[in-house]
């Protein structure tokens, strides 16, 4: 698994199917991994878009100055030496020896500064960081400084952020591309090289081992540490139909599925040649966001009413179904994560419709129908409309009570 860990999503739930033996033996003998990712790769610029599939592509061919380990701590990656002045205003970074781009040219401090500037122009955390930055200075080909106006912890947090937009390092000539224009070259310094001539959107994307890649000596942990490549070739196959992808896995035509649907788990569990593995125990957090700029959610009372009325297990049953693959959690941050807390959630998310109705009355809500929509990248869409929404929620509660099933006292967080 170490050799393919860069394919794994950090912030999204990742459940994968791996061929452990039998059907997948041919692929392993050829030292090629055939993968079906959660989406097809159609864009190649991980700064131009926040799409997770493009972020994953970025992790294959690019590298980062810092990276987050399995404990959520930021560790040096391309950086060998990192120093902060006593006054906290100067951050000095020196690159590791032997870092080269895929075209053989050395990675320089000038490349890194240009990459940071382009990334910061698009990424919200990068923009926030640049609000503190006074200037960036090139000291020598391997060393540069970031001078800030006041001490801030954003330098490491931003440069080591694990998900979109990731501050990937690129050659200066590439990083000088306008942030709002997609790059035309795919030259990085990461563990794999992209075979652009074999890329066919809707069919496949191909990566081959970078023979010049110099991994760190540290043990691999999360996205940090050594990235030792043990494969010669990785192929991302585009198979949008889940059943077709599962059939291809069972037939030995592919080796790995990043995100299979829950309803097909029983099919793969029945095959001794397939291993179902959960590589992200924190799971996937589903979130509803209010548009507080428009009625009725511009009223705090109405927003509070929703928190009293919602019952997360209802949603989980509808989206996931099998309770084996979800659990409830009354926290805005995933349970088990460093920022997990249930403080302030007492009495909420318990389908308390009497409290909801009282709050709506206090807010002066007149029952006018309103629509809210949310479309997620995992093809999840929700629509709730005014009074019908409240009536539907009450009907669900009555059905549960009639069946002898109590309302869930907790929030929700599915794991997959």
C-alpha positions as CSV (number, residue, x, y, z in Angstrom):
1,X,0.0,0.0,0.0
2,X,2.9,2.4,0.6
3,X,3.6,2.5,-3.1
4,X,0.1,3.8,-4.0
5,X,-0.7,5.9,-1.0
6,X,-0.4,9.1,-3.0
7,X,-3.6,8.2,-4.7
8,X,-5.5,8.3,-1.4
9,X,-7.8,11.2,-0.5
10,X,-6.9,12.8,2.8
11,X,-10.0,14.8,3.6
12,X,-12.6,12.6,1.8
13,X,-13.7,9.2,2.8
14,X,-11.6,6.5,1.0
15,X,-12.7,2.9,0.8
16,X,-10.8,0.9,-1.7
17,X,-11.0,-2.5,-3.2
18,X,-7.7,-4.2,-3.7
19,X,-7.1,-7.5,-5.5
20,X,-5.0,-9.5,-2.9
21,X,-4.4,-12.6,-5.0
22,X,-5.8,-14.7,-7.8
23,X,-7.4,-12.4,-10.4
24,X,-4.9,-9.6,-9.8
25,X,-1.7,-11.6,-10.0
26,X,-1.0,-10.8,-13.6
27,X,-1.1,-7.1,-13.0
28,X,1.3,-7.3,-10.1
29,X,3.6,-9.6,-12.1
30,X,3.8,-6.9,-14.7
31,X,4.4,-4.2,-12.0
32,X,1.5,-2.2,-13.3
33,X,-1.4,-1.1,-11.2
34,X,-4.8,-0.6,-12.9
35,X,-7.0,1.7,-10.9
36,X,-10.5,3.1,-11.1
37,X,-10.6,6.4,-9.4
38,X,-13.7,8.3,-8.1
39,X,-13.8,10.4,-11.3
40,X,-12.2,10.8,-14.7
41,X,-9.2,13.1,-15.1
42,X,-10.1,15.9,-17.6
43,X,-8.0,18.8,-16.2
44,X,-4.3,18.7,-15.4
45,X,-3.8,21.9,-13.4
46,X,-4.2,21.4,-9.6
47,X,-4.0,25.1,-9.0
48,X,-6.6,26.1,-11.6
49,X,-9.2,23.7,-10.1
50,X,-10.1,22.3,-6.7
51,X,-11.4,19.0,-8.1
52,X,-10.1,16.1,-5.9
53,X,-9.2,14.0,-8.9
54,X,-6.9,16.8,-10.1
55,X,-5.5,17.1,-6.6
56,X,-4.7,13.4,-6.7
57,X,-3.1,13.8,-10.1
58,X,-1.0,16.5,-8.5
59,X,0.2,14.3,-5.7
60,X,1.3,11.7,-8.3
61,X,3.7,14.0,-10.3
62,X,4.4,17.0,-8.0
63,X,5.9,17.4,-4.6
64,X,5.3,19.9,-1.7
65,X,7.6,21.8,0.6
66,X,5.8,20.5,3.6
67,X,3.3,17.7,4.2
68,X,0.8,16.5,6.8
69,X,1.6,13.3,8.6
70,X,-0.8,10.7,10.0
71,X,-1.0,12.6,13.3
72,X,-2.1,15.8,11.5
73,X,1.3,17.4,12.1
74,X,3.1,19.4,9.4
75,X,6.5,18.0,8.5
76,X,9.3,19.0,6.0
77,X,9.0,17.3,2.6
78,X,11.1,19.0,-0.1
79,X,12.5,21.2,2.6
80,X,15.6,20.0,4.4
81,X,16.1,22.8,6.9
82,X,13.5,25.2,8.2
83,X,14.2,28.0,10.6
84,X,12.1,30.8,12.1
85,X,13.7,33.9,13.6
86,X,13.3,34.8,17.2
87,X,10.9,37.6,16.4
88,X,8.9,35.2,14.3
89,X,9.1,37.5,11.2
90,X,11.5,35.5,9.0
91,X,11.0,32.0,7.8
92,X,14.0,30.5,6.1
93,X,13.7,27.3,4.0
94,X,16.5,25.3,2.5
95,X,15.7,22.6,-0.1
96,X,17.0,19.0,0.1
97,X,20.0,18.0,-2.0
98,X,19.4,16.2,-5.2
99,X,15.9,17.4,-6.1
100,X,15.3,17.5,-9.8
101,X,12.4,18.1,-12.2
102,X,11.3,15.4,-14.5
103,X,13.3,17.0,-17.3
104,X,16.5,16.6,-15.3
105,X,16.9,20.3,-14.3
106,X,17.5,21.0,-10.6
107,X,14.7,22.3,-8.3
108,X,15.6,25.8,-7.2
109,X,14.4,28.4,-4.6
110,X,13.3,30.6,-7.5
111,X,10.9,27.8,-8.7
112,X,9.4,27.5,-5.3
113,X,8.8,31.2,-4.8
114,X,7.1,31.4,-8.2
115,X,5.0,28.3,-7.3
116,X,3.9,29.8,-4.0
117,X,2.9,33.0,-5.7
118,X,0.7,31.3,-8.3
119,X,-0.9,29.0,-5.7
120,X,-1.6,31.8,-3.3
121,X,-3.4,33.8,-6.0
122,X,-6.0,31.0,-6.3
123,X,-6.2,29.3,-2.9
124,X,-8.1,31.0,0.0
125,X,-5.6,29.9,2.6
126,X,-2.8,31.1,0.4
127,X,-4.5,34.4,0.0
128,X,-4.8,34.7,3.7
129,X,-1.1,33.8,4.1
130,X,-0.1,36.5,1.6
131,X,-1.9,39.0,3.7
132,X,0.9,38.5,6.3
133,X,3.8,38.3,3.8
134,X,6.0,41.3,3.4
135,X,8.2,39.8,0.7
136,X,9.9,36.5,-0.4
137,X,13.6,36.7,-0.9
138,X,15.9,34.3,-2.8
139,X,19.1,33.7,-0.7
140,X,20.8,31.2,-3.0
141,X,19.7,28.4,-5.5
142,X,18.5,26.2,-2.6
143,X,17.4,28.7,0.0
144,X,14.7,31.4,0.3
145,X,13.0,33.4,3.0
146,X,9.4,34.4,3.7
147,X,9.3,37.7,5.6
148,X,6.0,38.4,7.4
149,X,4.6,41.6,8.9
150,X,3.7,39.9,12.2
151,X,4.2,36.4,13.7
152,X,1.7,33.9,12.2
153,X,1.2,30.2,12.3
154,X,-0.1,30.2,8.8
155,X,3.2,29.7,7.0
156,X,3.5,26.0,7.9
157,X,-0.3,25.4,8.0
158,X,-0.8,26.8,4.5
159,X,2.3,25.4,2.8
160,X,1.6,22.0,4.3
161,X,-2.2,21.9,3.7
162,X,-3.2,18.4,2.4
163,X,-6.1,19.2,0.1
164,X,-7.3,21.5,-2.6
165,X,-5.7,23.7,-3.5
166,X,-2.4,22.0,-2.6
167,X,0.7,24.2,-2.9
168,X,2.5,21.9,-5.4
169,X,5.9,23.0,-6.6
170,X,6.4,23.6,-10.3
171,X,9.3,24.9,-12.5
172,X,9.3,28.7,-12.6
173,X,8.5,28.7,-16.3
174,X,5.3,26.8,-15.6
175,X,4.5,28.6,-12.3
176,X,4.7,31.9,-14.2
177,X,1.5,31.0,-16.0
178,X,-1.4,33.2,-15.2
179,X,-3.3,31.6,-12.2
180,X,-6.5,31.9,-14.2
181,X,-5.0,30.1,-17.2
182,X,-4.4,26.3,-17.2
183,X,-0.8,25.2,-17.4
184,X,0.3,23.4,-20.6
185,X,3.2,21.4,-19.2
186,X,3.0,18.6,-16.7
187,X,6.6,18.7,-15.4
188,X,7.0,18.0,-11.7
189,X,9.5,16.6,-9.3
190,X,7.2,13.9,-7.7
191,X,7.5,10.1,-7.6
192,X,5.7,9.6,-10.9
193,X,5.8,11.1,-14.3
194,X,2.7,11.8,-16.4
195,X,2.5,10.2,-19.8
196,X,0.6,13.0,-21.5
197,X,0.8,11.3,-24.9
198,X,-1.2,8.3,-23.5
199,X,-3.7,10.4,-21.7
200,X,-7.2,10.0,-23.1
201,X,-10.0,11.7,-21.1
202,X,-12.8,9.2,-20.8
203,X,-10.4,6.3,-21.2
204,X,-7.3,6.4,-19.1
205,X,-4.4,8.4,-17.6
206,X,-1.0,6.9,-17.3
207,X,1.9,7.5,-14.8
208,X,5.3,5.9,-14.8
209,X,7.9,5.7,-12.1
210,X,10.3,8.7,-11.9
211,X,13.7,7.0,-11.7
212,X,15.4,10.2,-10.5
213,X,13.0,10.8,-7.6
214,X,14.8,11.1,-4.3
215,X,12.5,10.1,-1.4
216,X,13.1,11.3,2.2
217,X,14.7,8.9,4.6
218,X,11.9,9.3,7.2
219,X,9.3,6.5,7.5
220,X,6.1,7.2,5.5
221,X,3.3,8.7,7.6
222,X,0.2,10.2,6.0
223,X,1.4,12.4,3.2
224,X,4.8,12.9,4.8
225,X,8.0,10.9,4.9
226,X,9.4,8.5,2.3
227,X,7.6,8.0,-0.9
228,X,9.4,5.0,-2.3
229,X,7.8,3.9,-5.6
230,X,7.5,0.1,-6.0
231,X,5.6,0.2,-9.3
232,X,6.8,0.9,-12.8
233,X,3.4,2.0,-14.1
234,X,0.0,3.1,-12.8
235,X,-3.1,3.4,-15.1
236,X,-6.2,5.3,-14.0
237,X,-9.0,3.7,-16.0
238,X,-12.2,5.6,-16.6
239,X,-15.2,3.3,-15.8
240,X,-18.1,5.6,-14.7
241,X,-20.6,2.8,-14.2
242,X,-20.1,1.2,-10.7
243,X,-21.4,-2.2,-11.6
244,X,-19.2,-2.4,-14.7
245,X,-16.2,-1.4,-12.5
246,X,-17.0,-4.1,-10.0
247,X,-17.3,-6.7,-12.7
248,X,-14.0,-5.6,-14.1
249,X,-12.4,-6.0,-10.7
250,X,-13.9,-9.5,-10.2
251,X,-12.7,-10.5,-13.7
252,X,-9.1,-9.3,-12.9
253,X,-9.2,-6.6,-15.5
254,X,-8.5,-3.9,-12.9
255,X,-6.8,-4.1,-9.5
256,X,-8.1,-1.3,-7.4
257,X,-11.3,0.8,-7.0
258,X,-11.0,3.9,-5.0
259,X,-14.6,4.5,-4.0
260,X,-17.1,1.7,-4.6
261,X,-20.7,2.2,-3.7
262,X,-22.0,0.8,-0.4
263,X,-24.8,-1.2,-2.0
264,X,-22.2,-3.3,-3.9
265,X,-20.1,-4.2,-0.9
266,X,-21.8,-7.6,-0.4
267,X,-20.8,-8.5,-4.0
268,X,-17.1,-7.9,-3.5
269,X,-17.2,-9.4,0.0
270,X,-18.3,-12.7,-1.5
271,X,-15.1,-13.0,-3.6
272,X,-12.1,-14.4,-1.8
273,X,-9.8,-12.7,-4.3
274,X,-10.9,-9.2,-3.2
275,X,-10.1,-7.3,-0.1
276,X,-12.3,-4.5,1.1
277,X,-10.2,-2.0,3.1
278,X,-11.1,1.2,4.9
279,X,-8.1,3.5,4.6
280,X,-9.7,6.5,6.2
281,X,-11.2,5.7,9.6
282,X,-12.3,9.3,10.1
283,X,-14.8,8.8,7.4
284,X,-16.8,11.3,5.3
285,X,-18.5,14.3,6.8
286,X,-21.8,15.4,5.3
287,X,-22.7,19.0,5.8
288,X,-25.7,21.3,5.2
289,X,-24.8,25.0,4.7
290,X,-27.3,27.8,5.1
291,X,-27.4,30.7,2.7
292,X,-27.7,33.3,5.5
293,X,-28.0,36.1,2.9
294,X,-31.6,35.2,2.0
295,X,-34.8,34.5,3.8
296,X,-35.6,32.6,5.9
297,X,-32.1,31.6,6.8
298,X,-31.0,35.1,7.4
299,X,-32.7,34.7,10.8
300,X,-30.6,33.0,13.5
301,X,-33.9,31.7,15.0
302,X,-34.7,29.8,11.8
303,X,-31.2,28.4,11.6
304,X,-31.6,27.2,15.2
305,X,-34.9,25.7,14.3
306,X,-33.3,23.5,11.7
307,X,-30.7,22.2,14.2
308,X,-33.5,21.2,16.5
309,X,-35.5,19.5,13.7
310,X,-32.8,17.6,12.0
311,X,-32.0,14.0,12.8
312,X,-28.8,12.9,11.1
313,X,-29.5,9.2,11.2
314,X,-32.5,9.7,8.8
315,X,-30.1,11.1,6.2
316,X,-27.5,8.4,6.8
317,X,-30.1,5.7,6.3
318,X,-31.2,7.3,3.0
319,X,-27.7,7.9,1.7
320,X,-25.7,5.0,3.1
321,X,-28.3,2.5,4.2
322,X,-26.3,-0.2,6.1
323,X,-25.5,1.0,9.7
324,X,-22.3,-1.0,9.4
325,X,-20.8,1.8,7.3
326,X,-22.0,4.9,9.2
327,X,-22.1,6.2,12.7
328,X,-23.6,9.3,14.2
329,X,-21.5,12.1,15.8
330,X,-22.6,15.4,17.3
331,X,-19.6,17.5,16.2
332,X,-18.9,19.9,13.4
333,X,-15.4,18.3,13.1
334,X,-15.2,14.5,12.5
335,X,-15.2,12.4,15.6
336,X,-11.7,11.3,16.4
337,X,-10.1,14.3,14.8
338,X,-8.0,16.8,16.9
339,X,-10.8,19.5,16.8
340,X,-13.6,17.1,17.7
341,X,-16.0,18.5,20.3
342,X,-19.7,18.2,21.2
343,X,-19.9,21.3,23.3
344,X,-22.8,23.5,22.4
345,X,-24.7,20.6,20.8
346,X,-26.9,19.7,23.8
347,X,-30.5,19.3,22.7
348,X,-29.8,19.7,19.0
349,X,-30.2,17.2,16.2
350,X,-32.9,15.2,18.1
351,X,-36.0,15.8,15.9
352,X,-37.4,18.1,18.5
353,X,-40.2,19.6,16.4
354,X,-41.9,21.4,19.2
355,X,-38.7,23.4,19.9
356,X,-38.4,24.0,16.1
357,X,-41.9,25.3,15.8
358,X,-41.5,27.6,18.8
359,X,-38.3,29.1,17.3
360,X,-40.0,29.6,13.9
361,X,-42.8,31.4,15.7
362,X,-40.3,33.6,17.5
363,X,-38.6,34.4,14.2
364,X,-41.9,35.4,12.6
365,X,-41.6,32.8,9.9
366,X,-44.8,32.9,7.8
367,X,-44.5,29.5,6.3
368,X,-43.6,30.8,2.8
369,X,-42.0,28.0,0.7
370,X,-38.3,28.3,0.2
371,X,-35.9,26.1,-1.6
372,X,-32.4,25.2,-0.8
373,X,-30.1,23.0,-2.9
374,X,-26.8,21.5,-2.3
375,X,-24.9,19.5,-4.9
376,X,-21.8,17.6,-3.7
377,X,-18.9,16.3,-5.7
378,X,-19.9,12.8,-4.8
379,X,-23.2,13.2,-6.7
380,X,-25.3,13.9,-3.7
381,X,-28.1,16.3,-4.0
382,X,-30.6,17.5,-1.4
383,X,-33.7,19.6,-1.7
384,X,-36.0,20.7,1.0
385,X,-39.0,23.1,0.6
386,X,-40.8,25.1,3.3
387,X,-43.8,23.5,5.1
388,X,-43.4,20.2,3.1
389,X,-40.0,19.8,4.6
390,X,-41.3,20.1,8.2
391,X,-44.2,17.8,7.5
392,X,-42.0,15.2,6.0
393,X,-39.7,15.3,9.0
394,X,-42.7,14.9,11.4
395,X,-44.0,11.9,9.4
396,X,-40.6,10.2,9.6
397,X,-40.6,10.6,13.4
398,X,-44.2,9.3,13.7
399,X,-43.2,6.2,11.6
400,X,-40.2,5.5,13.8
401,X,-42.2,5.8,17.0
402,X,-45.0,3.6,15.6
403,X,-42.3,1.0,14.9
404,X,-40.9,1.3,18.4
405,X,-37.7,3.0,17.1
406,X,-36.6,6.0,19.2
407,X,-35.3,9.2,17.7
408,X,-31.5,9.2,17.5
409,X,-29.9,11.4,20.2
410,X,-26.8,12.2,18.3
411,X,-25.5,13.9,15.2
412,X,-24.1,12.1,12.1
413,X,-20.9,11.2,10.4
414,X,-20.9,8.4,7.9
415,X,-17.8,6.3,7.4
416,X,-17.1,4.5,4.2
